[in-house]
Amino acid sequence: GASKGEGLGNQFLANIREVDAVVHVLRCFEDDDITHVEGGVDPLRDAETIETELMLADLESLEKRMAGIEKRAKGGDKDAKAQIELMGRVLTALQDGRPARTVKIDAEERRAFQLLQLLTAKPVLYVCNVDESAAAEGNELSARVFARAEAEGAAAVVVSAKIESEVAMLSDEAEKRDFLEALGLEETGLTRVIRAGYSLLDLLTFFTVGPKEARAWTVRKGATAPQAAGVIHTDFERGFIRAETIAFDDYITCGGESEARAAGKLRMEGKEYVVRDGDVFHFLFNV
């Protein structure tokens, strides 16, 4: 197992440690021509196999950390005592077969919890790979995955990798739409995965539009206009003055920035403005 350095091993775990969320792509279709390494199709078993590896890695990491902090706690260090108490609760959960993300923590503990960098503390998205016939509604196997996701507060989506590969070969957008509609789909599976990922991580998108290009940027929900500006360049945040702002729907309806400005849809927003999904910004700053 990876937790012992076998298979993909330590590199596999190191890669996961750097990500913001874990996506499980689970086989949820039967096909006699495509054998499963375990001899049968069971998406819950597959998810649990990976989850177990991650929990074992977290257990080892936590036990090593606790050994060093316990000495300080016994010496009367209040912060160390608080850390040991938190780590003890997480350790108990892991030993009971529950991932770290199931442990209830309060606002004061959140930072210390994040610093533990536990693999099973990361939010999870289950991607159910189904056959073409189940792409729109899912099937019995994907339903079991969705039930698991709901029970543990994770997210889940249904996609058909086969359909996605066929869509990727179509260059004409109208042709793509017709192809998806014929299968009872409104959007590609990739779009659903991206949407679910954004929701899981509390992300939203804002835009900047110039004469040569339009670009999409990502920030967390609750970000202010200066923080959004900082995503583009730290100088933009440091010297933020105000943001010329157009709502996405207004931008599209009016047909562009100049038309939206003429229609009175452009707003001036200051440092306290909280970014809304789809906002089109032009940042004014001075450094």
C-alpha positions in Angstrom: 0.0 0.0 0.0 1.0 3.6 -0.5 1.0 4.3 3.2 4.0 1.9 3.5 5.8 3.4 0.4 4.6 0.6 -1.9 2.9 1.1 -5.3 2.8 4.8 -6.1 4.0 5.1 -2.5 5.4 8.3 -1.0 5.3 10.3 -4.2 1.6 9.5 -4.5 0.9 10.7 -0.9 3.1 13.8 -1.4 1.1 14.8 -4.5 -2.2 14.4 -2.6 -0.8 16.5 0.3 -0.4 19.5 -2.0 -4.0 19.5 -3.4 -7.1 21.3 -2.1 -9.5 18.4 -2.6 -9.4 14.7 -3.4 -11.4 13.5 -6.4 -12.2 9.7 -6.5 -13.0 8.6 -10.1 -15.0 5.4 -9.5 -16.0 2.8 -12.0 -19.8 2.5 -12.0 -20.5 0.4 -15.1 -20.4 -3.3 -16.0 -18.5 -4.5 -19.0 -17.3 -8.1 -19.5 -14.6 -6.8 -21.9 -13.0 -4.5 -19.3 -11.8 -6.5 -16.3 -11.5 -5.0 -12.9 -8.3 -5.6 -10.9 -10.4 -6.8 -8.0 -12.5 -9.2 -10.1 -15.8 -7.3 -9.8 -17.3 -3.8 -9.9 -17.8 -2.2 -6.5 -17.3 1.6 -6.4 -17.7 1.8 -2.6 -14.9 -0.8 -2.1 -12.7 1.1 -4.5 -13.3 4.3 -2.6 -12.6 2.7 0.7 -9.4 1.2 -0.5 -7.9 4.6 -1.2 -9.5 6.1 1.9 -7.9 3.4 4.0 -4.5 4.2 2.5 -4.9 7.8 3.3 -6.1 7.2 6.9 -3.1 4.9 7.5 -0.8 7.6 6.3 -2.5 10.2 8.5 -2.2 7.9 11.5 1.5 7.5 11.0 2.0 11.3 10.5 -0.1 12.2 13.6 1.6 9.7 15.9 5.0 11.2 14.9 3.8 14.7 15.5 2.2 13.9 18.9 5.4 12.3 20.2 7.3 15.6 19.8 4.5 17.8 21.2 3.7 15.7 24.2 7.0 16.6 25.8 6.1 20.3 25.6 2.6 19.6 26.9 3.9 17.8 29.9 6.2 20.8 30.5 3.1 23.1 30.9 3.0 24.6 27.4 -0.7 25.7 27.0 -0.5 25.7 23.2 1.0 22.3 23.2 -1.7 21.0 25.5 -4.4 22.4 23.2 -2.7 20.7 20.2 -2.5 17.4 21.9 -6.2 17.5 22.8 -7.1 18.3 19.2 -4.8 15.7 17.8 -6.1 13.1 20.2 -9.6 13.6 18.9 -8.4 13.2 15.3 -6.4 10.1 16.3 -9.4 8.5 17.8 -11.5 9.1 14.7 -8.8 7.6 12.5 -8.4 4.6 14.7 -12.2 4.1 14.5 -12.0 4.1 10.7 -13.3 7.7 10.3 -11.5 10.3 8.1 -10.2 13.5 9.8 -12.7 15.6 8.0 -15.5 14.0 10.2 -14.0 15.5 13.4 -15.8 18.5 14.7 -13.6 21.5 15.3 -14.4 25.0 16.5 -13.2 28.2 14.9 -10.3 28.6 17.3 -9.0 25.2 16.3 -9.3 25.6 12.6 -5.8 27.0 12.0 -4.1 24.3 14.1 -6.2 21.6 12.3 -5.1 22.9 8.9 -1.4 22.9 9.9 -1.7 19.2 10.5 -1.9 18.8 6.7 -3.9 15.6 7.0 -4.8 13.8 3.8 -8.3 12.8 5.0 -9.1 16.3 6.1 -9.5 17.4 2.5 -12.9 17.7 1.0 -13.9 14.8 -1.3 -15.6 14.7 -4.7 -16.8 11.3 -6.1 -16.9 11.1 -9.9 -19.1 8.2 -11.0 -17.9 6.9 -14.4 -21.0 5.3 -15.9 -21.8 3.9 -19.4 -23.6 6.0 -22.0 -27.1 4.8 -21.1 -26.7 6.0 -17.6 -25.0 9.4 -18.3 -28.2 11.4 -17.7 -29.7 9.8 -14.7 -27.0 7.5 -13.2 -27.5 3.9 -12.3 -27.7 1.6 -9.2 -23.9 1.7 -8.7 -23.7 5.5 -8.8 -26.7 5.8 -6.5 -24.8 3.9 -3.9 -21.9 6.4 -4.3 -24.3 9.3 -4.0 -25.7 7.8 -0.8 -22.2 7.5 0.7 -21.4 11.1 -0.4 -24.5 12.5 1.3 -23.8 10.5 4.5 -20.3 11.9 4.9 -20.9 15.4 3.5 -19.0 14.9 0.3 -20.0 15.8 -3.3 -20.7 13.4 -6.2 -21.3 13.8 -9.9 -22.1 11.3 -12.8 -20.0 11.4 -15.9 -19.4 9.0 -18.8 -15.8 9.0 -19.8 -16.8 7.4 -23.2 -19.1 10.3 -24.0 -16.5 12.8 -22.8 -14.0 11.3 -25.2 -16.5 11.5 -28.1 -17.4 15.1 -27.3 -13.7 16.1 -27.2 -13.4 15.0 -30.8 -16.1 17.5 -31.9 -14.9 20.9 -32.8 -18.2 22.5 -33.7 -20.1 23.9 -30.7 -23.5 23.4 -32.3 -22.6 19.8 -33.1 -21.5 19.3 -29.5 -24.9 20.6 -28.2 -26.9 18.4 -30.6 -24.8 15.4 -29.5 -25.4 16.0 -25.8 -29.1 16.8 -26.3 -29.6 13.4 -28.1 -28.2 11.7 -25.0 -30.4 13.8 -22.6 -27.6 15.9 -21.4 -27.5 19.7 -20.9 -23.7 20.0 -20.4 -20.6 17.9 -20.5 -19.4 15.8 -17.6 -16.3 17.9 -17.4 -18.4 21.0 -16.8 -20.3 19.2 -14.0 -17.0 18.2 -12.4 -15.7 21.7 -12.5 -19.0 23.1 -11.1 -19.0 20.5 -8.3 -15.3 21.3 -7.5 -16.0 25.0 -7.3 -19.0 24.4 -5.0 -17.0 22.0 -2.8 -14.1 24.5 -2.4 -16.4 27.6 -2.0 -14.9 29.2 -5.1 -16.3 31.7 -7.6 -15.1 33.3 -10.8 -14.6 36.9 -11.8 -13.5 38.3 -15.1 -11.2 41.0 -16.5 -11.6 42.1 -20.1 -9.1 44.0 -22.1 -8.7 44.9 -25.8 -6.6 41.8 -26.5 -8.1 39.2 -24.1 -10.7 38.3 -21.6 -9.6 36.2 -18.6 -11.3 34.3 -15.8 -9.9 34.3 -12.3 -10.8 32.3 -9.2 -11.3 33.5 -5.6 -13.0 32.1 -2.5 -16.5 33.1 -1.7 -16.4 36.1 0.6 -13.4 37.6 -1.0 -13.3 41.4 -1.2 -12.5 43.5 -4.3 -8.9 44.2 -3.2 -8.4 40.5 -2.5 -9.6 39.7 -6.0 -7.3 42.3 -7.4 -4.4 40.6 -5.5 -5.0 37.4 -7.4 -3.9 39.2 -10.5 -1.0 41.0 -9.0 0.0 41.9 -5.4 0.5 45.5 -6.4 -3.2 45.7 -7.4 -4.3 44.7 -3.9 -1.6 46.9 -2.2 -2.5 50.0 -4.1 -6.3 49.3 -4.6 -8.4 52.4 -5.1 -11.7 51.1 -6.5 -13.1 48.6 -9.0 -15.2 49.4 -12.0 -17.7 46.6 -11.9 -20.3 45.1 -14.3 -22.5 42.2 -13.4 -22.0 39.2 -15.8 -25.6 39.1 -17.0 -25.5 42.9 -17.7 -22.3 42.5 -19.6 -23.7 39.8 -21.8 -27.1 41.4 -22.3 -25.6 44.8 -23.2 -23.0 43.2 -25.5 -19.8 44.4 -23.9 -18.2 46.9 -21.6 -18.8 50.2 -23.5 -22.5 49.2 -24.1 -22.9 48.3 -20.4 -21.3 51.6 -19.4 -23.6 53.6 -21.7 -26.6 51.7 -20.2 -25.6 52.8 -16.7 -24.7 49.2 -15.6 -21.2 50.0 -14.5 -20.7 50.5 -10.8 -17.9 51.9 -8.7 -17.1 49.5 -5.8 -14.7 50.2 -2.9 -12.5 48.2 -0.6 -15.4 46.6 1.3 -17.2 45.2 -1.7 -17.6 41.4 -1.7 -17.1 39.8 -5.0 -20.1 38.1 -6.7 -19.8 35.2 -9.1 -19.3 36.5 -12.7 -18.4 40.1 -11.8 -16.4 41.8 -14.6 -13.8 44.1 -13.1 -11.5 46.9 -14.1 -9.3 47.6 -11.1 -7.9 51.1 -10.4 -4.8 51.2 -8.2 -1.8 53.3 -7.3 1.5 52.1 -5.9 
